């Protein structure tokens, strides 16, 4: 069985603050895939990033960065200089090796206030 | 652009009146998924088709059925909707074994039961 935990259910920050969303996962697969999705109020799940288990290189994309630590089974997501448009629910997800089971964390609701 | 399309975006049905949600894809992916997402919760997998093979999750109610007449289309049938079935229904596709591995989500259909 696999599991994804997002301990922060809700975070509130003021615009321009940096914020980190935590994600911890459990799996018995040696090969797996980690994802972050953004879900704005419209409801669509927007793909942000995929990380393979064998690639621990951290990634930066504009104001977004991801820190993958296999030793602690964590895949944290940082938004630098947050903006109001970043307000959404963010889901971390784990895909098994077979590619047919995508397990979501409970989501973190981020509210960025002006 | 290749994509996952869900129609309608908003659906209102009456208690007990059968309803069908549709999903189509131009990605030529062989796997199609249906998720149910209730308010403030993570998406929950109902079932998926791997090509023509139907895979039902153990806790998916019998009230929910699915059809996949061809590669491009997949339908979700709710035979007798109850108030508890009001949710966002997300369709996703993937092609396991390829480099991307990720699931591509449609915009969702928000179902209201009156």
Interface residues (C-beta under 8 A of the other chain):
Chain A: X33 X35 X37 X42 X43 X44 X45 X47 X50 X91 X95 X98 X99 X100 X101 X102 X104 X105 X106 X107 X109
Chain B: X31 X33 X37 X40 X41 X42 X43 X45 X48 X50 X55 X88 X90 X92 X94 X96 X97 X100 X101 X102 X103 X104 X105 X106 X107 X108 X110
